[in-house]
């Protein structure tokens, strides 16, 4: 699979405990992206953050939160991102989705 040098990055900001039909939303997003043939997805767990409700989530021991921020990043061609966005709209109840142009330096794997 190839990604064009001029691609786009989708960033999806959600909560760690967010769910879709009983399943973790981050897992559903990654599985949907894979099923749709997107080049790849990475889930990152934040150590602190807040969103539209202004509630701070942190991993400090005295303010332990069970709903840490999660970011799902996907990089692929603009056309593939365009096709994927309507599905995200159906999956995400609250969160933030951003999109930006990126320049892909390399995308490789050991074929083994």
Residue pairs with C-beta under 8 A, 6 or more apart in sequence:
1 37
1 39
1 107
2 107
3 39
3 75
3 76
3 77
3 104
3 107
4 77
4 104
5 103
5 104
6 101
6 103
6 104
7 75
7 76
7 77
7 78
7 101
7 102
7 103
7 104
8 75
8 76
8 77
8 78
8 81
8 99
8 100
8 101
8 102
9 73
9 74
9 75
9 99
9 100
9 101
9 102
10 72
10 73
10 74
10 75
10 81
10 84
10 85
10 97
10 98
10 99
11 71
11 72
11 73
11 96
11 97
11 98
11 99
11 100
12 29
12 71
12 72
12 73
12 74
12 88
12 92
12 95
12 96
12 97
13 49
13 51
13 69
13 70
13 71
13 95
13 96
13 97
13 98
14 25
14 26
14 29
14 69
14 70
14 72
14 92
14 94
14 95
15 51
15 57
15 67
15 68
15 69
15 70
15 94
15 95
16 26
16 45
16 66
16 67
16 68
16 69
16 70
17 24
17 66
17 67
18 24
18 25
18 26
18 70
18 92
18 93
18 94
18 95
19 25
20 28
20 91
21 28
25 91
25 92
26 43
26 70
26 72
28 91
29 41
29 72
29 88
29 91
30 41
30 43
30 72
32 84
32 87
32 91
33 40
33 41
33 74
33 84
34 41
36 80
36 83
36 84
36 87
37 80
38 74
38 76
38 80
38 81
38 84
39 74
39 75
39 76
39 80
39 107
40 74
40 75
40 76
41 72
41 73
41 74
42 72
42 73
42 74
43 70
43 71
43 72
44 70
44 71
44 72
44 73
45 68
45 69
45 70
46 57
46 68
46 69
46 70
46 71
47 58
47 59
47 68
48 56
48 57
48 58
48 59
48 60
48 69
49 56
49 57
49 68
49 69
50 56
50 57
51 69
51 94
51 95
51 96
52 94
52 96
56 63
57 65
57 67
57 68
57 69
58 65
59 65
59 68
74 81
74 84
75 102
75 104
81 99
85 97
88 97
